[in-house]
Amino acid sequence: MKFGVQIENHLGIGYNGVRKVALEAEKSGFDGLFICDHLMGRNEETYRQPCLDPWVTLGALAQATRKISLGTLVSAVGFRNPSLLAKMAATLDHVSGGRIQLTVGAGWHEPEYKAYGIPFPPVVERMQQLREAVQIIRSMWTEDQATFRGKYFEIEGAWSYPRPASSKIWVGGGGEKTLLRIVADLADGWNAVGLGVDEYARKLEILRLYCEKAGRKLNSIERSYYGTCVVGSTEGEFRESFNKQYGQYRKAEESTGVFLERMRSTRPLIGTIAEVAEKLKGFQELGVSYFILYFPDKDGLGLLRRFTDLVMPRVRVS
């Protein structure tokens, strides 16, 4: 089982904070450090806070770290031409000594597209763009003078050297009609976000059927899961940490107990150490081999260290 740490770049963490998290994650035995791909915050408070470009930041982290893998979770294909993204990722893989993990998605947060003057087509078109992007990136990483002509993107005799150490591409998202079909047809890995164990199992069955149609086995696709993680040794310790991070989001009409149960139902990796470890094992039994965790205390590192010391030993296997 592998573990990664996610940085939410739109929530106001600067480079020194990101670097501190990356170094702590590497020291603690995490396998990967990932950064989401947003262009700005989502409200007045976060508009004025740092929102670092993930690729520039990963370039700096490639020099600050030595062994942890580095990647985006996920890069929206609408933000950059896929041929440029392929070149960027391959270059960063070279700079980092073969440590890049590329994960792409269709993109979803329309306000930042509008703010930056980037077209935001309907979801059907964004899914087709995602499919074409994966094909272009793969061809540039595996072929000389790659050529591709699609409805939305095309390349003509594109050279891309140096090539990355691995040509594997992950796709992130949970759309059942189109995205999971793209995963089955083209991806080496699938990242799911915020699903409970039962819902994940249901989507996994849909993916399995798409894989059968594509003539491949489900187990040929690495499965990762991303979720917010807040743990405590006891219920009291968990509640104290959770209220510190999320108490302000409780609805006025909700009791604390109702709020906690609502959040527990939508965020499987929050709770006591025993509770979270049990849920991790449930996902593991469904074939998830990589857990990517967001610790909401950002660069405070307390929640990361608590997970490292108290949860990871319970579930990690060699």
C-alpha positions as CSV (number, residue, x, y, z in Angstrom):
1,M,0.0,0.0,0.0
2,K,1.3,3.5,-0.9
3,F,0.5,6.8,0.6
4,G,0.7,10.3,-0.8
5,V,0.0,13.8,0.5
6,Q,-2.1,16.3,-1.4
7,I,-1.5,20.1,-1.4
8,E,-4.7,22.2,-2.2
9,N,-2.9,25.1,-3.9
10,H,-6.0,27.4,-3.9
11,L,-6.3,27.5,-0.1
12,G,-3.5,30.0,0.6
13,I,-0.4,28.0,1.2
14,G,2.9,29.6,0.1
15,Y,6.0,27.8,-1.2
16,N,7.8,27.6,2.2
17,G,4.7,25.8,3.6
18,V,4.6,23.5,0.6
19,R,8.3,22.7,0.9
20,K,7.9,21.9,4.6
21,V,5.1,19.5,3.9
22,A,7.0,17.8,1.1
23,L,10.1,17.3,3.2
24,E,8.1,16.0,6.1
25,A,6.2,13.6,3.9
26,E,9.4,12.3,2.4
27,K,11.0,11.9,5.8
28,S,7.9,10.1,7.1
29,G,7.8,7.5,4.4
30,F,5.1,8.8,2.1
31,D,5.4,7.7,-1.5
32,G,4.1,10.9,-3.2
33,L,3.5,14.6,-3.0
34,F,0.7,15.9,-5.2
35,I,-0.6,19.4,-5.9
36,C,-4.1,20.3,-7.3
37,D,-4.3,22.5,-10.3
38,H,-6.3,25.6,-9.7
39,L,-5.7,29.2,-10.8
40,M,-7.2,31.1,-7.9
41,G,-9.2,30.7,-4.7
42,R,-13.0,30.4,-4.6
43,N,-14.0,33.3,-2.3
44,E,-13.0,36.8,-1.4
45,E,-10.7,35.6,1.4
46,T,-8.7,33.1,-0.7
47,Y,-8.6,35.4,-3.8
48,R,-5.9,37.4,-2.0
49,Q,-3.9,34.5,-0.7
50,P,-1.2,32.5,-2.5
51,C,-2.4,30.1,-5.2
52,L,0.9,28.7,-6.6
53,D,1.1,27.3,-10.1
54,P,1.6,23.5,-9.5
55,W,4.1,22.9,-12.3
56,V,6.5,25.7,-11.3
57,T,6.1,24.6,-7.7
58,L,6.9,20.9,-8.5
59,G,10.0,22.1,-10.4
60,A,11.3,23.6,-7.2
61,L,10.3,20.6,-5.1
62,A,12.2,18.3,-7.6
63,Q,15.4,20.0,-6.3
64,A,14.3,20.2,-2.6
65,T,13.4,16.5,-2.4
66,R,15.3,13.3,-3.3
67,K,13.0,10.3,-3.6
68,I,9.3,11.1,-3.2
69,S,7.3,11.1,-6.4
70,L,5.8,14.4,-7.5
71,G,2.6,15.1,-9.5
72,T,-0.6,16.9,-10.0
73,L,-4.0,15.7,-8.8
74,V,-5.3,16.6,-11.3
75,S,-4.1,18.8,-14.2
76,A,-7.2,20.2,-16.0
77,V,-6.6,19.6,-19.7
78,G,-8.3,22.9,-20.6
79,F,-5.6,24.9,-18.9
80,R,-2.8,23.9,-21.2
81,N,-2.5,22.4,-24.7
82,P,-1.9,18.7,-24.1
83,S,1.2,18.7,-26.2
84,L,2.7,21.4,-24.0
85,L,1.6,19.5,-20.9
86,A,3.3,16.4,-22.2
87,K,6.5,18.4,-22.7
88,M,6.3,20.0,-19.3
89,A,5.8,16.7,-17.5
90,A,8.5,15.0,-19.4
91,T,11.0,17.8,-18.6
92,L,10.1,17.7,-14.9
93,D,10.5,13.9,-14.9
94,H,14.0,14.5,-16.3
95,V,14.8,17.2,-13.7
96,S,13.5,15.1,-10.8
97,G,15.3,11.9,-11.9
98,G,12.2,10.0,-13.0
99,R,9.8,10.9,-10.2
100,I,6.8,12.4,-12.0
101,Q,3.3,11.0,-11.8
102,L,0.9,12.7,-14.2
103,T,-2.8,12.7,-13.5
104,V,-5.2,14.6,-15.8
105,G,-8.9,15.5,-15.6
106,A,-11.6,17.3,-17.5
107,G,-11.7,20.4,-15.2
108,W,-14.8,21.6,-13.5
109,H,-14.6,25.0,-11.7
110,E,-16.0,27.4,-14.3
111,P,-15.3,30.7,-12.5
112,E,-11.5,30.3,-12.8
113,Y,-11.8,29.5,-16.5
114,K,-13.9,32.7,-17.1
115,A,-11.5,34.8,-15.0
116,Y,-8.5,33.7,-16.9
117,G,-10.1,33.8,-20.3
118,I,-10.0,30.1,-20.9
119,P,-12.9,28.5,-22.8
120,F,-15.2,26.3,-20.6
121,P,-17.2,24.1,-23.0
122,P,-20.0,21.8,-21.9
123,V,-19.0,18.6,-20.0
124,V,-19.5,16.4,-23.1
125,E,-16.8,18.4,-25.0
126,R,-14.5,18.6,-21.9
127,M,-14.6,14.8,-21.7
128,Q,-13.7,14.5,-25.4
129,Q,-10.9,16.9,-24.9
130,L,-9.7,14.7,-22.0
131,R,-9.7,11.6,-24.2
132,E,-7.8,13.4,-26.9
133,A,-5.3,14.8,-24.4
134,V,-4.4,11.4,-23.0
135,Q,-3.9,10.1,-26.6
136,I,-1.6,13.0,-27.5
137,I,0.4,12.8,-24.3
138,R,0.9,9.1,-24.7
139,S,1.9,9.4,-28.4
140,M,4.4,12.2,-27.6
141,W,6.0,10.1,-24.8
142,T,6.3,6.9,-26.9
143,E,6.7,7.9,-30.6
144,D,9.1,9.9,-32.7
145,Q,7.4,12.7,-34.7
146,A,4.0,12.0,-33.1
147,T,1.0,13.0,-35.1
148,F,-2.6,13.2,-33.9
149,R,-5.7,14.8,-35.4
150,G,-8.7,15.1,-33.2
151,K,-11.8,17.2,-33.0
152,Y,-10.2,19.6,-30.5
153,F,-6.5,19.1,-30.6
154,E,-3.9,18.1,-33.1
155,I,-0.2,17.7,-33.4
156,E,2.0,17.2,-36.5
157,G,5.4,15.5,-36.3
158,A,5.9,16.6,-32.7
159,W,9.3,15.5,-31.1
160,S,9.5,15.3,-27.3
161,Y,12.8,14.5,-25.8
162,P,13.8,13.6,-23.2
163,R,11.1,11.1,-22.6
164,P,9.8,10.4,-19.1
165,A,11.1,7.3,-17.3
166,S,7.5,6.0,-17.4
167,S,4.7,6.7,-19.9
168,K,2.0,5.9,-17.4
169,I,-0.9,8.4,-17.2
170,W,-3.6,8.5,-14.5
171,V,-7.1,9.9,-15.0
172,G,-9.0,11.4,-12.1
173,G,-12.8,11.7,-11.7
174,G,-15.9,9.7,-11.2
175,G,-18.2,10.3,-14.2
176,E,-19.9,7.0,-15.0
177,K,-21.0,7.5,-18.6
178,T,-17.9,8.9,-20.1
179,L,-14.9,9.4,-17.7
180,L,-14.8,5.8,-16.5
181,R,-14.9,4.7,-20.1
182,I,-11.9,6.9,-20.9
183,V,-10.1,5.3,-17.9
184,A,-10.9,1.8,-19.2
185,D,-9.8,2.6,-22.8
186,L,-6.7,4.7,-22.1
187,A,-5.5,5.1,-18.5
188,D,-2.9,3.3,-16.5
189,G,-4.4,4.5,-13.2
190,W,-7.7,5.9,-11.9
191,N,-8.0,8.3,-9.0
192,A,-11.4,8.5,-7.2
193,V,-12.4,11.4,-4.8
194,G,-14.6,11.4,-1.7
195,L,-16.6,8.3,-2.2
196,G,-17.7,5.9,0.5
197,V,-16.6,2.3,0.3
198,D,-20.0,1.2,-1.0
199,E,-20.2,3.9,-3.7
200,Y,-16.6,3.2,-4.7
201,A,-17.5,-0.5,-5.1
202,R,-20.4,0.4,-7.3
203,K,-18.3,2.6,-9.6
204,L,-15.6,0.0,-9.7
205,E,-18.1,-2.5,-11.1
206,I,-19.0,0.0,-13.9
207,L,-15.3,0.4,-14.6
208,R,-14.9,-3.4,-14.7
209,L,-17.6,-3.6,-17.4
210,Y,-16.0,-0.9,-19.4
211,C,-12.6,-2.7,-19.2
212,E,-14.2,-5.9,-20.5
213,K,-15.5,-4.0,-23.5
214,A,-12.1,-2.5,-24.0
215,G,-10.5,-6.0,-23.9
216,R,-8.4,-5.4,-20.8
217,K,-8.4,-6.6,-17.2
218,L,-9.5,-4.3,-14.3
219,N,-6.4,-5.1,-12.4
220,S,-4.2,-3.6,-15.1
221,I,-5.4,-0.2,-13.8
222,E,-3.8,1.1,-10.6
223,R,-6.4,2.5,-8.3
224,S,-5.8,5.5,-6.0
225,Y,-8.2,7.3,-3.7
226,Y,-8.0,10.9,-2.5
227,G,-9.7,12.2,0.6
228,T,-9.5,14.7,3.4
229,C,-7.9,13.1,6.5
230,V,-8.5,14.1,10.1
231,V,-7.8,11.5,12.8
232,G,-7.6,11.3,16.5
233,S,-6.5,8.6,19.0
234,T,-9.9,9.0,20.8
235,E,-13.2,10.3,19.8
236,G,-12.5,13.4,21.9
237,E,-9.2,14.1,20.2
238,F,-10.7,13.6,16.8
239,R,-13.6,16.0,17.6
240,E,-11.2,18.6,18.9
241,S,-9.1,18.5,15.7
242,F,-12.2,18.3,13.4
243,N,-13.9,21.3,15.1
244,K,-10.7,23.3,14.8
245,Q,-10.5,22.7,11.0
246,Y,-14.2,22.5,10.0
247,G,-16.4,23.8,12.8
248,Q,-17.1,27.0,11.0
249,Y,-18.9,25.0,8.2
250,R,-21.6,23.7,10.5
251,K,-25.0,24.8,9.4
252,A,-26.9,27.0,11.9
253,E,-29.8,24.5,12.2
254,E,-27.4,21.5,12.8
255,S,-26.3,20.2,16.1
256,T,-22.7,19.3,16.5
257,G,-23.6,15.6,16.5
258,V,-25.6,15.9,13.3
259,F,-22.8,17.9,11.6
260,L,-20.2,15.3,12.5
261,E,-22.3,12.4,11.2
262,R,-22.9,14.3,7.9
263,M,-19.2,15.0,7.5
264,R,-18.3,11.4,8.4
265,S,-20.7,10.1,5.7
266,T,-19.1,12.2,3.0
267,R,-15.5,12.1,4.1
268,P,-14.6,8.4,4.8
269,L,-11.1,9.2,6.1
270,I,-12.1,11.3,9.1
271,G,-12.7,9.8,12.6
272,T,-10.8,7.9,15.2
273,I,-7.6,6.0,14.3
274,A,-9.4,2.7,14.5
275,E,-12.3,3.9,12.4
276,V,-10.1,5.4,9.6
277,A,-7.8,2.3,9.6
278,E,-10.9,0.1,9.1
279,K,-12.1,2.2,6.1
280,L,-8.7,2.2,4.5
281,K,-8.7,-1.6,4.7
282,G,-12.2,-1.6,3.1
283,F,-10.9,0.3,0.1
284,Q,-7.8,-1.9,0.0
285,E,-9.9,-5.0,-0.2
286,L,-11.5,-3.4,-3.4
287,G,-8.1,-3.0,-5.0
288,V,-7.1,0.5,-4.0
289,S,-3.3,0.5,-3.7
290,Y,-2.6,4.2,-3.3
291,F,-4.1,6.6,-0.8
292,I,-3.6,10.3,-1.3
293,L,-4.5,12.4,1.7
294,Y,-5.2,16.0,2.3
295,F,-4.4,17.2,5.9
296,P,-6.3,20.5,6.4
297,D,-3.9,22.0,8.9
298,K,-1.8,22.7,5.8
299,D,1.8,23.3,6.9
300,G,1.1,22.7,10.6
301,L,2.0,19.1,10.0
302,G,0.3,17.8,13.2
303,L,-2.3,15.8,11.4
304,L,0.2,14.4,9.0
305,R,2.5,13.3,11.8
306,R,-0.5,11.8,13.7
307,F,-1.5,9.7,10.7
308,T,2.2,8.6,10.1
309,D,2.7,7.5,13.7
310,L,-0.7,6.0,14.5
311,V,-2.5,4.9,11.3
312,M,0.1,4.1,8.7
313,P,1.6,1.2,10.8
314,R,-1.8,-0.4,11.2
315,V,-2.5,-0.7,7.4
316,R,0.7,-0.5,5.5
317,V,2.0,-3.8,4.2
318,S,5.3,-4.5,2.5
